[in-house]
Amino acid sequence: VVLRLHFLVVLWVLHSLAVLLVHRVVWRLHSLVVLWVLHSLVDLLVHRVVLPLHSFVALHSLVVLLVHRVVLSLHSLVDYLAHYFSVPLAPVVSG
């Protein structure tokens, strides 16, 4: 009877250790799967939303820079032409 009881206790301890090990492994795998899913969702979000938005912002900045350069160049040209072709309205009296 004692030997059988000892055998059952050993079996119960081994079973408990196996269950604990399986739970730890499964929990760890579950955590890894959850992390992988979250990583995939973030990766998808970055590729679908952030990168196109970044490209749009970069393109917008380039267009703004180009427009500013053109407008400043035209402004400088108009100033130069206005100064070059300007005729004084009244004679300059030095005195």
N, CA, C and O atoms as a DFTB+ gen file, in Angstrom:
380 C
 N C O
     1  1       0.838      -1.197       0.000
     2  2       0.000       0.000       0.000
     3  2       0.879       1.255       0.000
     4  3       0.616       2.197      -0.748
     5  1       1.917       1.269       0.834
     6  2       2.799       2.436       0.911
     7  2       3.539       2.621      -0.411
     8  3       3.716       3.743      -0.886
     9  1       3.964       1.511      -0.993
    10  2       4.676       1.594      -2.269
    11  2       3.762       2.144      -3.359
    12  3       4.179       2.963      -4.178
    13  1       2.521       1.688      -3.360
    14  2       1.564       2.161      -4.360
    15  2       1.277       3.652      -4.132
    16  3       1.199       4.419      -5.091
    17  1       1.121       4.061      -2.873
    18  2       0.877       5.464      -2.545
    19  2       2.085       6.325      -2.941
    20  3       1.920       7.422      -3.475
    21  1       3.283       5.828      -2.680
    22  2       4.503       6.528      -3.077
    23  2       4.552       6.678      -4.595
    24  3       4.910       7.738      -5.108
    25  1       4.192       5.621      -5.306
    26  2       4.174       5.647      -6.765
    27  2       3.168       6.689      -7.260
    28  3       3.458       7.421      -8.206
    29  1       1.985       6.766      -6.630
    30  2       0.969       7.742      -7.029
    31  2       1.438       9.180      -6.746
    32  3       1.184      10.086      -7.539
    33  1       2.115       9.375      -5.624
    34  2       2.642      10.711      -5.302
    35  2       3.702      11.115      -6.317
    36  3       3.719      12.254      -6.783
    37  1       4.583      10.185      -6.657
    38  2       5.617      10.476      -7.662
    39  2       4.962      10.790      -9.003
    40  3       5.365      11.728      -9.691
    41  1       3.957      10.006      -9.371
    42  2       3.238      10.273     -10.622
    43  2       2.575      11.652     -10.591
    44  3       2.612      12.389     -11.576
    45  1       1.965      11.994      -9.442
    46  2       1.294      13.288      -9.322
    47  2       2.308      14.431      -9.422
    48  3       2.034      15.446     -10.064
    49  1       3.477      14.271      -8.790
    50  2       4.523      15.295      -8.864
    51  2       5.033      15.430     -10.294
    52  3       5.200      16.543     -10.794
    53  1       5.281      14.294     -10.957
    54  2       5.738      14.347     -12.351
    55  2       4.679      14.988     -13.245
    56  3       4.990      15.795     -14.121
    57  1       3.427      14.615     -13.006
    58  2       2.333      15.205     -13.781
    59  2       2.261      16.717     -13.546
    60  3       2.086      17.482     -14.495
    61  1       2.394      17.147     -12.304
    62  2       2.357      18.583     -11.988
    63  2       3.515      19.321     -12.650
    64  3       3.343      20.421     -13.175
    65  1       4.697      18.706     -12.620
    66  2       5.847      19.327     -13.284
    67  2       5.632      19.421     -14.790
    68  3       5.959      20.430     -15.414
    69  1       5.075      18.351     -15.368
    70  2       4.801      18.360     -16.806
    71  2       3.771      19.437     -17.151
    72  3       3.927      20.166     -18.131
    73  1       2.717      19.528     -16.333
    74  2       1.696      20.555     -16.578
    75  2       2.303      21.947     -16.446
    76  3       2.029      22.826     -17.263
    77  1       3.119      22.147     -15.426
    78  2       3.774      23.436     -15.235
    79  2       4.674      23.779     -16.423
    80  3       4.669      24.908     -16.914
    81  1       5.439      22.798     -16.873
    82  2       6.319      23.006     -18.018
    83  2       5.520      23.338     -19.272
    84  3       5.851      24.268     -20.006
    85  1       4.465      22.567     -19.506
    86  2       3.635      22.809     -20.693
    87  2       2.993      24.191     -20.614
    88  3       2.957      24.918     -21.607
    89  1       2.486      24.555     -19.435
    90  2       1.875      25.873     -19.300
    91  2       2.886      26.979     -19.545
    92  3       2.582      27.979     -20.196
    93  1       4.098      26.792     -19.017
    94  2       5.135      27.814     -19.244
    95  2       5.476      27.925     -20.728
    96  3       5.570      29.022     -21.277
    97  1       5.660      26.766     -21.367
    98  2       6.014      26.771     -22.794
    99  2       4.873      27.351     -23.616
   100  3       5.092      28.180     -24.499
   101  1       3.640      26.906     -23.320
   102  2       2.488      27.398     -24.079
   103  2       2.302      28.897     -23.841
   104  3       2.019      29.648     -24.774
   105  1       2.462      29.329     -22.582
   106  2       2.320      30.753     -22.290
   107  2       3.386      31.565     -23.007
   108  3       3.112      32.640     -23.539
   109  1       4.608      31.035     -23.014
   110  2       5.695      31.729     -23.701
   111  2       5.412      31.791     -25.207
   112  3       5.590      32.832     -25.840
   113  1       4.968      30.658     -25.770
   114  2       4.625      30.649     -27.197
   115  2       3.460      31.591     -27.476
   116  3       3.458      32.312     -28.474
   117  1       2.468      31.579     -26.585
   118  2       1.330      32.477     -26.741
   119  2       1.796      33.930     -26.727
   120  3       1.343      34.740     -27.537
   121  1       2.695      34.256     -25.814
   122  2       3.232      35.618     -25.754
   123  2       3.986      35.959     -27.033
   124  3       3.862      37.067     -27.556
   125  1       4.765      35.010     -27.533
   126  2       5.501      35.248     -28.775
   127  2       4.559      35.437     -29.953
   128  3       4.791      36.289     -30.811
   129  1       3.492      34.638     -29.991
   130  2       2.514      34.773     -31.078
   131  2       1.821      36.132     -30.992
   132  3       1.631      36.804     -32.006
   133  1       1.444      36.532     -29.774
   134  2       0.808      37.841     -29.606
   135  2       1.766      38.951     -30.028
   136  3       1.366      39.888     -30.719
   137  1       3.022      38.849     -29.616
   138  2       4.012      39.851     -30.023
   139  2       4.200      39.868     -31.537
   140  3       4.326      40.936     -32.136
   141  1       4.220      38.695     -32.152
   142  2       4.379      38.615     -33.604
   143  2       3.184      39.250     -34.309
   144  3       3.350      39.966     -35.296
   145  1       1.972      38.986     -33.801
   146  2       0.769      39.580     -34.400
   147  2       0.802      41.099     -34.249
   148  3       0.505      41.828     -35.196
   149  1       1.164      41.576     -33.053
   150  2       1.262      43.023     -32.850
   151  2       2.328      43.641     -33.754
   152  3       2.120      44.708     -34.332
   153  1       3.461      42.969     -33.869
   154  2       4.524      43.449     -34.759
   155  2       4.035      43.501     -36.201
   156  3       4.316      44.460     -36.920
   157  1       3.307      42.479     -36.622
   158  2       2.779      42.457     -37.988
   159  2       1.787      43.593     -38.214
   160  3       1.789      44.225     -39.271
   161  1       0.939      43.852     -37.217
   162  2      -0.026      44.946     -37.350
   163  2       0.674      46.300     -37.416
   164  3       0.302      47.159     -38.216
   165  1       1.686      46.486     -36.576
   166  2       2.438      47.744     -36.609
   167  2       3.177      47.883     -37.934
   168  3       3.213      48.966     -38.519
   169  1       3.762      46.794     -38.405
   170  2       4.463      46.805     -39.687
   171  2       3.506      47.160     -40.820
   172  3       3.838      47.956     -41.698
   173  1       2.320      46.565     -40.793
   174  2       1.307      46.857     -41.805
   175  2       0.884      48.317     -41.729
   176  3       0.748      48.987     -42.753
   177  1       0.677      48.804     -40.514
   178  2       0.292      50.205     -40.333
   179  2       1.373      51.139     -40.865
   180  3       1.075      52.130     -41.531
   181  1       2.625      50.817     -40.569
   182  2       3.723      51.664     -41.041
   183  2       3.788      51.657     -42.562
   184  3       3.933      52.709     -43.184
   185  1       3.681      50.478     -43.160
   186  2       3.806      50.401     -44.613
   187  2       2.593      50.967     -45.340
   188  3       2.731      51.523     -46.430
   189  1       1.410      50.835     -44.753
   190  2       0.193      51.289     -45.435
   191  2      -0.142      52.745     -45.154
   192  3      -0.768      53.403     -45.986
   193  1       0.263      53.263     -43.996
   194  2      -0.158      54.609     -43.599
   195  2       1.027      55.562     -43.494
   196  3       1.038      56.619     -44.124
   197  1       2.017      55.187     -42.699
   198  2       3.092      56.131     -42.379
   199  2       3.970      56.409     -43.597
   200  3       4.289      57.565     -43.875
   201  1       4.362      55.365     -44.325
   202  2       5.250      55.596     -45.467
   203  2       4.582      56.401     -46.578
   204  3       5.205      57.322     -47.106
   205  1       3.321      56.087     -46.960
   206  2       2.681      56.973     -47.945
   207  2       2.517      58.404     -47.431
   208  3       2.683      59.365     -48.183
   209  1       2.189      58.536     -46.139
   210  2       2.057      59.871     -45.562
   211  2       3.404      60.588     -45.574
   212  3       3.480      61.777     -45.881
   213  1       4.464      59.856     -45.236
   214  2       5.809      60.426     -45.270
   215  2       6.168      60.847     -46.693
   216  3       6.741      61.917     -46.900
   217  1       5.833      60.007     -47.670
   218  2       6.113      60.351     -49.066
   219  2       5.332      61.594     -49.479
   220  3       5.862      62.465     -50.169
   221  1       4.065      61.676     -49.051
   222  2       3.252      62.846     -49.379
   223  2       3.850      64.108     -48.763
   224  3       3.942      65.144     -49.421
   225  1       4.255      64.013     -47.494
   226  2       4.837      65.180     -46.817
   227  2       6.143      65.585     -47.497
   228  3       6.411      66.772     -47.685
   229  1       6.954      64.591     -47.863
   230  2       8.215      64.902     -48.542
   231  2       7.949      65.558     -49.894
   232  3       8.616      66.527     -50.256
   233  1       6.975      65.032     -50.642
   234  2       6.632      65.612     -51.941
   235  2       6.075      67.024     -51.761
   236  3       6.421      67.931     -52.517
   237  1       5.218      67.206     -50.766
   238  2       4.658      68.526     -50.486
   239  2       5.772      69.514     -50.143
   240  3       5.764      70.650     -50.618
   241  1       6.728      69.083     -49.320
   242  2       7.843      69.961     -48.953
   243  2       8.670      70.327     -50.178
   244  3       9.107      71.469     -50.323
   245  1       8.883      69.356     -51.055
   246  2       9.642      69.622     -52.276
   247  2       8.910      70.621     -53.164
   248  3       9.529      71.530     -53.718
   249  1       7.597      70.459     -53.303
   250  2       6.807      71.383     -54.120
   251  2       6.829      72.784     -53.506
   252  3       6.984      73.775     -54.219
   253  1       6.673      72.863     -52.182
   254  2       6.711      74.173     -51.517
   255  2       8.067      74.836     -51.720
   256  3       8.141      76.030     -52.008
   257  1       9.139      74.064     -51.572
   258  2      10.478      74.611     -51.784
   259  2      10.645      75.102     -53.220
   260  3      11.187      76.182     -53.453
   261  1      10.179      74.308     -54.174
   262  2      10.281      74.687     -55.581
   263  2       9.473      75.948     -55.865
   264  3       9.959      76.854     -56.543
   265  1       8.252      76.017     -55.356
   266  2       7.410      77.198     -55.568
   267  2       8.050      78.430     -54.937
   268  3       8.052      79.504     -55.538
   269  1       8.589      78.282     -53.737
   270  2       9.252      79.421     -53.094
   271  2      10.444      79.891     -53.917
   272  3      10.660      81.092     -54.079
   273  1      11.215      78.944     -54.432
   274  2      12.374      79.326     -55.258
   275  2      11.917      80.077     -56.510
   276  3      12.482      81.111     -56.867
   277  1      10.882      79.541     -57.172
   278  2      10.391      80.176     -58.401
   279  2       9.827      81.557     -58.096
   280  3      10.109      82.522     -58.807
   281  1       9.021      81.649     -57.026
   282  2       8.422      82.941     -56.679
   283  2       9.503      83.951     -56.305
   284  3       9.444      85.107     -56.723
   285  1      10.494      83.515     -55.517
   286  2      11.575      84.437     -55.158
   287  2      12.376      84.860     -56.385
   288  3      12.772      86.020     -56.503
   289  1      12.613      83.928     -57.290
   290  2      13.344      84.270     -58.516
   291  2      12.544      85.254     -59.362
   292  3      13.097      86.221     -59.886
   293  1      11.242      85.007     -59.496
   294  2      10.403      85.927     -60.264
   295  2      10.338      87.293     -59.585
   296  3      10.362      88.328     -60.252
   297  1      10.257      87.287     -58.274
   298  2      10.228      88.549     -57.531
   299  2      11.520      89.322     -57.746
   300  3      11.499      90.534     -57.959
   301  1      12.642      88.619     -57.690
   302  2      13.934      89.275     -57.932
   303  2      14.014      89.797     -59.359
   304  3      14.516      90.897     -59.591
   305  1      13.527      89.023     -60.307
   306  2      13.545      89.444     -61.709
   307  2      12.673      90.679     -61.909
   308  3      13.072      91.622     -62.592
   309  1      11.494      90.673     -61.316
   310  2      10.601      91.834     -61.434
   311  2      11.238      93.056     -60.786
   312  3      11.166      94.153     -61.341
   313  1      11.855      92.888     -59.628
   314  2      12.551      94.014     -58.990
   315  2      13.673      94.546     -59.877
   316  3      13.834      95.757     -60.031
   317  1      14.442      93.634     -60.457
   318  2      15.550      94.041     -61.324
   319  2      15.027      94.796     -62.546
   320  3      15.542      95.856     -62.902
   321  1      13.992      94.231     -63.186
   322  2      13.440      94.881     -64.378
   323  2      12.817      96.229     -64.026
   324  3      12.948      97.194     -64.778
   325  1      12.142      96.292     -62.887
   326  2      11.538      97.564     -62.477
   327  2      12.624      98.602     -62.215
   328  3      12.468      99.770     -62.572
   329  1      13.711      98.186     -61.600
   330  2      14.808      99.114     -61.341
   331  2      15.510      99.497     -62.646
   332  3      15.892     100.654     -62.823
   333  1      15.682      98.542     -63.555
   334  2      16.394      98.779     -64.811
   335  2      15.610      99.729     -65.705
   336  3      16.179     100.632     -66.319
   337  1      14.293      99.515     -65.773
   338  2      13.476     100.323     -66.673
   339  2      12.831     101.515     -65.969
   340  3      12.000     102.206     -66.559
   341  1      13.197     101.753     -64.752
   342  2      12.545     102.856     -64.041
   343  2      13.038     104.190     -64.576
   344  3      14.226     104.391     -64.830
   345  1      12.099     105.074     -64.735
   346  2      12.413     106.428     -65.184
   347  2      12.003     107.353     -64.051
   348  3      10.862     107.298     -63.590
   349  1      12.904     108.191     -63.602
   350  2      12.517     109.096     -62.511
   351  2      11.376     110.007     -62.954
   352  3      11.379     110.532     -64.067
   353  1      10.419     110.183     -62.081
   354  2       9.276     111.021     -62.416
   355  2       9.647     112.506     -62.368
   356  3       9.092     113.314     -63.113
   357  1      10.544     112.843     -61.529
   358  2      10.958     114.252     -61.436
   359  2      12.477     114.294     -61.502
   360  3      13.152     113.392     -61.005
   361  1      13.001     115.322     -62.104
   362  2      14.463     115.409     -62.154
   363  2      15.041     115.555     -60.750
   364  3      14.472     116.194     -59.865
   365  1      16.168     114.945     -60.603
   366  2      16.834     114.999     -59.315
   367  2      17.562     116.335     -59.224
   368  3      18.394     116.665     -60.069
   369  1      17.239     117.081     -58.204
   370  2      17.876     118.385     -58.009
   371  2      18.926     118.228     -56.934
   372  3      18.634     117.877     -55.791
   373  1      20.141     118.492     -57.326
   374  2      21.196     118.397     -56.320
   375  2      21.467     119.796     -55.802
   376  3      21.475     120.783     -56.537
   377  1      21.678     119.825     -54.559
   378  2      21.781     121.096     -54.110
   379  2      22.538     121.717     -53.143
   380  3      22.417     122.927     -52.947
